[in-house]
Amino acid sequence: MKAIYSLLIFILFTFQLFAQEDTTSHWLEEWNKERYQNDQKKFTQEKIKNRIEQKAKEALIYNQKNNLSSKYCILIDMGIHSGRNRFFVYDLEKKTVLKEALVSHGCGDFMWSSDETRAKPTFSNVFESHLSSLGKYKIGKRGYSNWGIHVNYKMHGLESSNSNAYKRIIVLHSWEAVKDEEIFPEGTAEGWGCPAVSNTTMRYLDPLLKSEDDVLMWIYQ
């Protein structure tokens, strides 16, 4: 009799445990749904392609006027959700995208490495703002990074919106927290303002940037 009673208690406990797990699972599902409900893809692939082509045309004209590379440029479209590819290496001669990837932006007042502003980043040129800056940059010298594959490239802001970038130590570098594949609706981990890419992406960029001086990076929204 005691054995039967113990078995019944075990079955009841197990049922309650599974019921609790089901409730937790449902709660997490609802939480995620609410968290991402305002995130939208915003742009179709056709729209993104058109935006890239338009910016590339403007970039080529700008580069020719300012003695920057007429071979490559890097375009970062911050109007795109951070969980989608929005970092584009563009061949200005062949008029085509060579590489697209994820890239981080600044977290601002939110927690470092979170993705709270994945669909709505804000920007600043102010010291200690922990925000990225919009505008055109000239990619400068190669240096050592504490992050990723230990390579970074200095960034010289060319406009009033990013004029403090070099002094703020805003650099192009890699970071293990940035993934190789799109992760929408989740967003890319946010840092303190640098455009950080995955280690794989930096391994692609490094030989390209070592071979070509004065490449334009244009961060826009």
C-alpha positions in Angstrom: 0.0 0.0 0.0 2.8 2.3 0.9 4.4 1.6 -2.5 1.2 2.6 -4.3 0.8 5.7 -2.2 4.5 6.7 -3.0 3.9 6.1 -6.7 0.8 8.3 -6.7 2.7 11.1 -4.9 5.5 10.8 -7.5 3.1 11.0 -10.4 1.3 14.0 -8.9 4.7 15.8 -8.4 5.8 15.0 -11.9 2.5 16.4 -13.3 2.9 19.6 -11.4 6.5 20.0 -12.5 5.6 19.6 -16.2 2.7 22.0 -15.7 5.1 24.5 -14.2 7.5 24.1 -17.1 4.7 24.6 -19.6 3.6 27.8 -17.9 7.2 29.1 -17.8 7.6 28.3 -21.5 4.4 30.1 -22.3 5.5 33.1 -20.3 8.8 33.3 -22.0 7.1 33.0 -25.4 4.8 35.9 -24.5 7.7 37.9 -23.2 9.7 37.5 -26.4 6.6 38.3 -28.5 6.1 41.6 -26.6 9.8 42.4 -26.6 10.0 42.2 -30.4 6.5 43.3 -31.4 7.6 46.8 -32.4 10.6 45.5 -34.4 10.0 45.5 -38.1 12.2 44.6 -41.1 11.3 48.1 -42.3 13.0 47.7 -45.7 12.6 45.1 -48.3 15.7 43.7 -50.0 14.9 45.7 -53.1 14.7 48.9 -50.9 18.0 48.1 -49.3 19.6 47.5 -52.7 18.3 50.8 -53.9 19.6 52.7 -50.9 23.0 51.1 -51.3 23.2 52.0 -54.9 22.2 55.6 -54.3 24.7 56.1 -51.5 27.4 54.4 -53.6 26.9 56.9 -56.4 27.1 59.8 -53.9 30.2 58.2 -52.3 32.1 57.9 -55.6 31.5 61.6 -56.3 32.6 62.6 -52.8 35.7 60.4 -53.0 36.8 61.9 -56.3 36.4 65.4 -54.9 38.3 64.6 -51.7 41.1 62.3 -52.9 39.7 59.2 -51.3 39.7 55.7 -52.7 37.7 55.3 -55.9 38.0 51.5 -55.7 36.1 50.6 -52.4 33.9 52.1 -49.8 32.1 50.8 -46.8 28.4 51.7 -46.3 26.6 51.1 -42.9 22.9 51.6 -43.1 21.7 52.2 -39.5 18.1 52.4 -40.8 18.2 48.6 -40.9 17.5 46.5 -37.8 20.8 45.5 -36.2 19.9 41.8 -36.4 20.1 42.0 -40.2 23.1 42.6 -42.5 23.7 46.4 -42.7 27.4 46.6 -43.2 28.3 46.6 -47.0 31.7 46.5 -48.6 31.1 48.1 -52.0 33.2 47.9 -55.2 33.0 51.3 -56.7 34.5 50.2 -60.0 32.4 47.1 -60.5 29.3 48.7 -58.9 28.5 45.8 -56.7 28.4 44.7 -53.0 31.4 42.5 -52.2 30.5 41.6 -48.7 27.5 42.2 -46.3 27.6 41.6 -42.6 26.2 42.4 -39.2 27.7 45.4 -37.3 27.1 46.8 -33.9 26.3 50.3 -32.8 26.5 52.2 -29.5 24.3 51.2 -26.5 24.1 54.7 -25.0 22.6 54.6 -21.5 21.6 50.9 -21.9 23.6 48.0 -20.7 26.8 47.2 -22.7 26.4 44.2 -25.0 22.6 44.3 -24.8 20.4 44.8 -27.9 17.9 47.3 -26.5 18.2 49.7 -29.4 18.3 47.1 -32.1 15.5 48.8 -34.1 15.9 52.4 -33.0 19.5 53.4 -32.4 20.4 57.0 -31.4 23.6 58.8 -32.3 25.9 61.4 -30.7 29.3 63.1 -31.3 29.7 63.7 -27.6 32.4 62.2 -25.4 31.3 59.4 -23.0 27.9 59.2 -24.7 28.6 55.5 -25.7 26.8 56.2 -28.9 27.8 55.9 -32.6 28.1 58.9 -34.8 26.5 59.3 -38.2 28.5 60.7 -41.1 31.4 60.0 -43.5 34.8 58.7 -42.2 38.2 58.1 -43.6 39.6 54.8 -42.5 43.1 55.4 -41.2 46.0 53.4 -39.8 45.9 49.8 -38.7 46.4 49.2 -35.0 46.1 46.7 -32.2 42.8 45.9 -30.6 42.0 44.2 -27.3 38.9 42.8 -29.0 38.3 40.1 -31.6 41.3 39.2 -33.7 43.3 42.1 -32.2 43.1 44.3 -35.3 41.5 47.7 -35.5 41.5 50.6 -37.9 41.4 54.2 -36.8 38.4 56.3 -38.0 38.7 60.0 -38.9 35.3 61.8 -38.8 34.9 64.1 -41.9 31.7 65.9 -40.8 30.5 67.9 -37.9 28.3 65.0 -36.8 31.4 62.7 -36.2 34.3 65.2 -35.8 35.2 63.8 -32.4 35.4 60.1 -33.5 39.2 59.9 -33.5 39.5 61.5 -30.0 36.7 59.3 -28.7 38.7 56.3 -29.9 35.9 55.1 -32.2 37.5 52.4 -34.3 36.6 49.6 -36.7 37.3 46.3 -34.9 36.0 42.8 -34.5 34.1 41.4 -31.5 33.2 37.8 -30.6 29.7 39.0 -29.6 28.9 39.9 -33.3 27.6 36.9 -35.2 28.4 35.8 -38.8 24.7 35.3 -39.7 21.6 37.4 -39.4 19.8 37.0 -36.1 16.6 39.0 -36.6 14.4 39.6 -34.6 17.2 39.6 -32.0 19.7 42.4 -32.4 23.5 42.6 -32.6 25.3 43.2 -29.2 25.8 46.9 -28.6 29.1 48.4 -27.6 30.3 51.9 -26.8 30.0 53.4 -30.3 32.5 51.5 -32.4 31.3 49.8 -35.6 32.3 46.3 -34.5 32.0 43.3 -36.9 32.5 39.6 -36.5 35.9 38.0 -36.4 35.2 36.4 -39.8 34.2 39.8 -41.3 37.4 41.4 -40.0 39.5 38.7 -41.5 37.9 39.6 -44.8 38.4 43.3 -44.3 41.9 43.3 -43.0 43.8 42.4 -46.3 41.5 44.7 -48.3 42.1 47.7 -46.0 45.9 47.0 -45.9 46.0 47.1 -49.7 43.9 50.2 -50.2 44.5 53.6 -48.5 41.9 56.3 -47.6 38.8 54.1 -47.8 35.5 55.9 -47.1 33.2 54.5 -44.5 29.7 56.1 -44.5 27.4 55.5 -41.6 23.9 56.8 -42.4 20.3 56.2 -41.3 
